[in-house]
Amino acid sequence: PAGTDARLLAAELALVHDAPPDELYHFLGRELYGPRGACAFALLALGASRQGWRNADVFLERAVAMARARPEQGIDLVWLLTRWAAWPDQAWELSQSARALWPSSSRLAWARAVLLARSGELGQAAMEAVYALSRRPYNPRYRTLFDQVSRLLRATPD
């Protein structure tokens, strides 16, 4: 596939079908040190982790290091890790750094809301979901998240 986004999407689709990391590398090799390198390394980490390879942490460490060195890649990495429900501690840590740089990002607010909801912090998750929805009121993903968190909050006894 041509283009960075197409190669990353092809790698994600291959990952859905349990492709081994060497097949993922076929899609990601050209992207590892490009403008979306953190996501490329994270996808390799996901592939290695799903196959039980020990070097998954090495790929993840490289992804996190790239996101720290190039903060503009941080939100994309947080978004990716959140969508795949992988390494929530690293995703949360990166989201804290990204929040300081991009406080008005709706994508980051959505990812933080998901991370908070998964950890049981429903009140804070609702606040992040409301913020994401306030920035993009017609986004169905943000609306669905807000509805789900609200439902969980109503069902939770005080």
ChimeraX commands (.cxc) that place a marker at each C-alpha (Angstrom):
marker #1 position 0.00,0.00,0.00 radius 0.5
marker #1 position 1.14,3.52,-0.75 radius 0.5
marker #1 position 1.46,6.13,1.98 radius 0.5
marker #1 position 2.09,6.03,5.69 radius 0.5
marker #1 position -1.55,5.84,6.75 radius 0.5
marker #1 position -2.25,3.01,4.31 radius 0.5
marker #1 position 0.73,1.00,5.55 radius 0.5
marker #1 position -0.25,1.49,9.20 radius 0.5
marker #1 position -3.84,0.49,8.44 radius 0.5
marker #1 position -2.64,-2.57,6.50 radius 0.5
marker #1 position -0.50,-3.55,9.49 radius 0.5
marker #1 position -3.47,-3.16,11.85 radius 0.5
marker #1 position -5.63,-5.30,9.59 radius 0.5
marker #1 position -2.89,-7.93,9.48 radius 0.5
marker #1 position -2.69,-7.75,13.27 radius 0.5
marker #1 position -6.43,-8.41,13.53 radius 0.5
marker #1 position -5.80,-11.62,11.59 radius 0.5
marker #1 position -2.98,-12.64,13.96 radius 0.5
marker #1 position -0.17,-11.95,11.53 radius 0.5
marker #1 position 3.31,-12.69,12.89 radius 0.5
marker #1 position 5.64,-9.72,13.52 radius 0.5
marker #1 position 7.74,-10.45,10.41 radius 0.5
marker #1 position 4.62,-10.02,8.27 radius 0.5
marker #1 position 3.84,-6.78,10.12 radius 0.5
marker #1 position 7.38,-5.63,9.42 radius 0.5
marker #1 position 6.62,-6.01,5.71 radius 0.5
marker #1 position 4.12,-3.16,6.08 radius 0.5
marker #1 position 5.95,-1.16,8.73 radius 0.5
marker #1 position 9.61,-1.33,7.76 radius 0.5
marker #1 position 9.54,1.96,5.86 radius 0.5
marker #1 position 7.65,3.71,8.67 radius 0.5
marker #1 position 9.81,2.87,11.68 radius 0.5
marker #1 position 11.76,6.11,11.62 radius 0.5
marker #1 position 9.21,8.30,9.88 radius 0.5
marker #1 position 6.61,10.74,11.16 radius 0.5
marker #1 position 4.48,7.92,12.62 radius 0.5
marker #1 position 7.37,5.76,13.82 radius 0.5
marker #1 position 6.04,5.47,17.38 radius 0.5
marker #1 position 2.86,3.85,16.07 radius 0.5
marker #1 position 4.85,1.57,13.77 radius 0.5
marker #1 position 6.96,0.31,16.67 radius 0.5
marker #1 position 3.84,-0.07,18.83 radius 0.5
marker #1 position 2.20,-2.22,16.15 radius 0.5
marker #1 position 5.31,-4.41,16.06 radius 0.5
marker #1 position 5.12,-4.63,19.86 radius 0.5
marker #1 position 1.47,-5.67,19.67 radius 0.5
marker #1 position 2.28,-8.32,17.08 radius 0.5
marker #1 position 5.20,-9.66,19.08 radius 0.5
marker #1 position 3.14,-9.69,22.28 radius 0.5
marker #1 position 0.27,-11.57,20.65 radius 0.5
marker #1 position 2.73,-14.19,19.38 radius 0.5
marker #1 position 4.35,-14.51,22.82 radius 0.5
marker #1 position 7.71,-13.11,21.72 radius 0.5
marker #1 position 9.91,-11.73,24.47 radius 0.5
marker #1 position 11.04,-8.74,22.41 radius 0.5
marker #1 position 7.60,-7.08,22.55 radius 0.5
marker #1 position 8.83,-4.86,25.38 radius 0.5
marker #1 position 11.80,-3.75,23.30 radius 0.5
marker #1 position 9.47,-2.57,20.53 radius 0.5
marker #1 position 7.21,-0.85,23.06 radius 0.5
marker #1 position 10.14,0.92,24.72 radius 0.5
marker #1 position 11.24,2.18,21.32 radius 0.5
marker #1 position 7.71,3.44,20.58 radius 0.5
marker #1 position 7.54,5.29,23.90 radius 0.5
marker #1 position 11.03,6.74,23.41 radius 0.5
marker #1 position 10.06,8.01,19.96 radius 0.5
marker #1 position 6.88,9.58,21.34 radius 0.5
marker #1 position 8.91,11.34,24.02 radius 0.5
marker #1 position 11.50,12.53,21.51 radius 0.5
marker #1 position 8.80,13.65,19.05 radius 0.5
marker #1 position 5.85,14.73,21.20 radius 0.5
marker #1 position 3.63,15.18,18.14 radius 0.5
marker #1 position 3.56,11.37,17.90 radius 0.5
marker #1 position 2.35,11.01,21.49 radius 0.5
marker #1 position -1.38,11.41,20.87 radius 0.5
marker #1 position -1.31,8.91,18.01 radius 0.5
marker #1 position 0.50,6.40,20.21 radius 0.5
marker #1 position -1.92,6.90,23.13 radius 0.5
marker #1 position -4.84,6.51,20.71 radius 0.5
marker #1 position -3.39,3.29,19.27 radius 0.5
marker #1 position -2.59,1.71,22.65 radius 0.5
marker #1 position -6.04,2.65,23.94 radius 0.5
marker #1 position -7.85,1.23,20.92 radius 0.5
marker #1 position -5.97,-2.06,21.25 radius 0.5
marker #1 position -6.34,-2.09,25.08 radius 0.5
marker #1 position -2.61,-2.65,25.42 radius 0.5
marker #1 position -0.14,-1.40,28.02 radius 0.5
marker #1 position -2.52,0.97,29.84 radius 0.5
marker #1 position 0.15,2.25,32.23 radius 0.5
marker #1 position 2.35,3.48,29.40 radius 0.5
marker #1 position -0.68,4.90,27.58 radius 0.5
marker #1 position -1.74,6.82,30.69 radius 0.5
marker #1 position 1.77,8.15,31.30 radius 0.5
marker #1 position 2.01,9.34,27.70 radius 0.5
marker #1 position -1.46,10.87,27.92 radius 0.5
marker #1 position -0.35,12.95,30.91 radius 0.5
marker #1 position 2.57,14.37,28.92 radius 0.5
marker #1 position 0.43,14.94,25.85 radius 0.5
marker #1 position -2.26,16.69,27.91 radius 0.5
marker #1 position 0.32,19.27,29.00 radius 0.5
marker #1 position 1.19,20.01,25.36 radius 0.5
marker #1 position -2.26,19.68,23.76 radius 0.5
marker #1 position -4.90,20.44,26.41 radius 0.5
marker #1 position -7.68,20.92,23.85 radius 0.5
marker #1 position -7.28,17.63,21.96 radius 0.5
marker #1 position -10.58,15.77,21.71 radius 0.5
marker #1 position -8.79,12.59,20.56 radius 0.5
marker #1 position -6.66,12.68,23.69 radius 0.5
marker #1 position -9.70,13.32,25.89 radius 0.5
marker #1 position -11.44,10.31,24.32 radius 0.5
marker #1 position -8.41,8.07,24.95 radius 0.5
marker #1 position -8.09,9.29,28.53 radius 0.5
marker #1 position -11.80,8.69,29.13 radius 0.5
marker #1 position -11.47,5.12,27.88 radius 0.5
marker #1 position -8.38,4.50,30.03 radius 0.5
marker #1 position -10.12,5.94,33.10 radius 0.5
marker #1 position -13.29,3.93,32.49 radius 0.5
marker #1 position -11.30,0.72,32.15 radius 0.5
marker #1 position -9.57,1.44,35.45 radius 0.5
marker #1 position -12.88,2.06,37.22 radius 0.5
marker #1 position -12.55,5.84,37.55 radius 0.5
marker #1 position -16.01,6.48,36.10 radius 0.5
marker #1 position -16.43,10.05,37.38 radius 0.5
marker #1 position -13.19,11.21,35.81 radius 0.5
marker #1 position -13.95,9.20,32.68 radius 0.5
marker #1 position -17.27,11.02,32.37 radius 0.5
marker #1 position -15.52,14.39,32.64 radius 0.5
marker #1 position -13.06,13.47,29.88 radius 0.5
marker #1 position -15.88,12.09,27.72 radius 0.5
marker #1 position -17.88,15.30,28.18 radius 0.5
marker #1 position -14.84,17.33,27.20 radius 0.5
marker #1 position -14.23,15.24,24.06 radius 0.5
marker #1 position -17.89,15.57,23.15 radius 0.5
marker #1 position -17.84,19.33,23.75 radius 0.5
marker #1 position -15.01,19.69,21.25 radius 0.5
marker #1 position -16.68,17.46,18.62 radius 0.5
marker #1 position -20.38,17.14,19.45 radius 0.5
marker #1 position -21.28,15.10,16.37 radius 0.5
marker #1 position -18.60,12.44,16.70 radius 0.5
marker #1 position -20.43,9.11,17.14 radius 0.5
marker #1 position -17.46,7.49,18.90 radius 0.5
marker #1 position -17.42,10.21,21.55 radius 0.5
marker #1 position -21.22,10.07,21.94 radius 0.5
marker #1 position -21.14,6.28,22.39 radius 0.5
marker #1 position -18.41,6.52,25.01 radius 0.5
marker #1 position -20.28,9.22,26.90 radius 0.5
marker #1 position -23.49,7.15,26.84 radius 0.5
marker #1 position -21.69,4.02,28.08 radius 0.5
marker #1 position -19.90,5.83,30.90 radius 0.5
marker #1 position -23.14,7.58,31.92 radius 0.5
marker #1 position -24.96,4.24,32.00 radius 0.5
marker #1 position -22.22,2.74,34.18 radius 0.5
marker #1 position -22.35,5.72,36.54 radius 0.5
marker #1 position -26.12,5.41,36.95 radius 0.5
marker #1 position -25.78,1.67,37.63 radius 0.5
marker #1 position -23.08,2.15,40.26 radius 0.5
marker #1 position -24.42,2.36,43.83 radius 0.5
marker #1 position -23.24,5.37,45.81 radius 0.5
marker link #1:1,2 radius 0.2
marker link #1:2,3 radius 0.2
marker link #1:3,4 radius 0.2
marker link #1:4,5 radius 0.2
marker link #1:5,6 radius 0.2
marker link #1:6,7 radius 0.2
marker link #1:7,8 radius 0.2
marker link #1:8,9 radius 0.2
marker link #1:9,10 radius 0.2
marker link #1:10,11 radius 0.2
marker link #1:11,12 radius 0.2
marker link #1:12,13 radius 0.2
marker link #1:13,14 radius 0.2
marker link #1:14,15 radius 0.2
marker link #1:15,16 radius 0.2
marker link #1:16,17 radius 0.2
marker link #1:17,18 radius 0.2
marker link #1:18,19 radius 0.2
marker link #1:19,20 radius 0.2
marker link #1:20,21 radius 0.2
marker link #1:21,22 radius 0.2
marker link #1:22,23 radius 0.2
marker link #1:23,24 radius 0.2
marker link #1:24,25 radius 0.2
marker link #1:25,26 radius 0.2
marker link #1:26,27 radius 0.2
marker link #1:27,28 radius 0.2
marker link #1:28,29 radius 0.2
marker link #1:29,30 radius 0.2
marker link #1:30,31 radius 0.2
marker link #1:31,32 radius 0.2
marker link #1:32,33 radius 0.2
marker link #1:33,34 radius 0.2
marker link #1:34,35 radius 0.2
marker link #1:35,36 radius 0.2
marker link #1:36,37 radius 0.2
marker link #1:37,38 radius 0.2
marker link #1:38,39 radius 0.2
marker link #1:39,40 radius 0.2
marker link #1:40,41 radius 0.2
marker link #1:41,42 radius 0.2
marker link #1:42,43 radius 0.2
marker link #1:43,44 radius 0.2
marker link #1:44,45 radius 0.2
marker link #1:45,46 radius 0.2
marker link #1:46,47 radius 0.2
marker link #1:47,48 radius 0.2
marker link #1:48,49 radius 0.2
marker link #1:49,50 radius 0.2
marker link #1:50,51 radius 0.2
marker link #1:51,52 radius 0.2
marker link #1:52,53 radius 0.2
marker link #1:53,54 radius 0.2
marker link #1:54,55 radius 0.2
marker link #1:55,56 radius 0.2
marker link #1:56,57 radius 0.2
marker link #1:57,58 radius 0.2
marker link #1:58,59 radius 0.2
marker link #1:59,60 radius 0.2
marker link #1:60,61 radius 0.2
marker link #1:61,62 radius 0.2
marker link #1:62,63 radius 0.2
marker link #1:63,64 radius 0.2
marker link #1:64,65 radius 0.2
marker link #1:65,66 radius 0.2
marker link #1:66,67 radius 0.2
marker link #1:67,68 radius 0.2
marker link #1:68,69 radius 0.2
marker link #1:69,70 radius 0.2
marker link #1:70,71 radius 0.2
marker link #1:71,72 radius 0.2
marker link #1:72,73 radius 0.2
marker link #1:73,74 radius 0.2
marker link #1:74,75 radius 0.2
marker link #1:75,76 radius 0.2
marker link #1:76,77 radius 0.2
marker link #1:77,78 radius 0.2
marker link #1:78,79 radius 0.2
marker link #1:79,80 radius 0.2
marker link #1:80,81 radius 0.2
marker link #1:81,82 radius 0.2
marker link #1:82,83 radius 0.2
marker link #1:83,84 radius 0.2
marker link #1:84,85 radius 0.2
marker link #1:85,86 radius 0.2
marker link #1:86,87 radius 0.2
marker link #1:87,88 radius 0.2
marker link #1:88,89 radius 0.2
marker link #1:89,90 radius 0.2
marker link #1:90,91 radius 0.2
marker link #1:91,92 radius 0.2
marker link #1:92,93 radius 0.2
marker link #1:93,94 radius 0.2
marker link #1:94,95 radius 0.2
marker link #1:95,96 radius 0.2
marker link #1:96,97 radius 0.2
marker link #1:97,98 radius 0.2
marker link #1:98,99 radius 0.2
marker link #1:99,100 radius 0.2
marker link #1:100,101 radius 0.2
marker link #1:101,102 radius 0.2
marker link #1:102,103 radius 0.2
marker link #1:103,104 radius 0.2
marker link #1:104,105 radius 0.2
marker link #1:105,106 radius 0.2
marker link #1:106,107 radius 0.2
marker link #1:107,108 radius 0.2
marker link #1:108,109 radius 0.2
marker link #1:109,110 radius 0.2
marker link #1:110,111 radius 0.2
marker link #1:111,112 radius 0.2
marker link #1:112,113 radius 0.2
marker link #1:113,114 radius 0.2
marker link #1:114,115 radius 0.2
marker link #1:115,116 radius 0.2
marker link #1:116,117 radius 0.2
marker link #1:117,118 radius 0.2
marker link #1:118,119 radius 0.2
marker link #1:119,120 radius 0.2
marker link #1:120,121 radius 0.2
marker link #1:121,122 radius 0.2
marker link #1:122,123 radius 0.2
marker link #1:123,124 radius 0.2
marker link #1:124,125 radius 0.2
marker link #1:125,126 radius 0.2
marker link #1:126,127 radius 0.2
marker link #1:127,128 radius 0.2
marker link #1:128,129 radius 0.2
marker link #1:129,130 radius 0.2
marker link #1:130,131 radius 0.2
marker link #1:131,132 radius 0.2
marker link #1:132,133 radius 0.2
marker link #1:133,134 radius 0.2
marker link #1:134,135 radius 0.2
marker link #1:135,136 radius 0.2
marker link #1:136,137 radius 0.2
marker link #1:137,138 radius 0.2
marker link #1:138,139 radius 0.2
marker link #1:139,140 radius 0.2
marker link #1:140,141 radius 0.2
marker link #1:141,142 radius 0.2
marker link #1:142,143 radius 0.2
marker link #1:143,144 radius 0.2
marker link #1:144,145 radius 0.2
marker link #1:145,146 radius 0.2
marker link #1:146,147 radius 0.2
marker link #1:147,148 radius 0.2
marker link #1:148,149 radius 0.2
marker link #1:149,150 radius 0.2
marker link #1:150,151 radius 0.2
marker link #1:151,152 radius 0.2
marker link #1:152,153 radius 0.2
marker link #1:153,154 radius 0.2
marker link #1:154,155 radius 0.2
marker link #1:155,156 radius 0.2
marker link #1:156,157 radius 0.2
marker link #1:157,158 radius 0.2
view
